[in-house]
Amino acid sequence: MIKKILLLIILSVVFMQNNKFTLTSKSFEDGKAIPTKHATTGVTGGKNISIPLRWENAPQGTKSFAISIIDLHPIANNWVHWFVINIPPNISSIEEGASKTEKMPKGCKELNNTFGWLGYGGPQPPKGSGPHKYEVTVYALDMDKLELEVHTPLKVFQKAIEGHIIATAKIVGIFER
């Protein structure tokens, strides 16, 4: 009997690990370089093409998703490269180049980035500042809709989702010039 219970516990843990909320991108692996085409046009070779994202195993009770891409480098001071809110719970991906197009999921809303424009703003670290880590996060939220202005700063975004996050899935991309 004890062996059966232990086996059930082990299988439960393995099953839970295999069903972890995860985020991936076709463009880069976690901890690897972000291709130049995703950088802003201020970078040689940059085309400001928003990165493709796919998330899996969203937790039960998710009513919407939100996305942030933040440059964590001290020089960047938590520079926001993309905010997307109110992504419906039946959506599990955003395709490459979707920002500011009809390819964005219906019902979602893009907010301004720290550059000051709407939608995706790719990497553009200062030359010689070393590698910058861009943290891409998908938040599974217990609320249908966030009521945020298009000019929402990071601290206001964080405050709005505080207490509503069921789970997060993250990857980090690296970019330097």
Secondary structure, DSSP 8 states (H G I E B T S, - for coil): -HHHHHHHHHHHHHHHHHT--EEE-SS--TTEE--GGGS-TTSTT-------EEEE---TT--EEEEEEEE-STTTTSEEEEEEEEE-TT--EE-TT-TTSTTS-TT-EE-B-TTSSBS-------TTS--EEEEEEEEEESSS-----TT--HHHHHHHHTTTEEEEEEEEEEE--
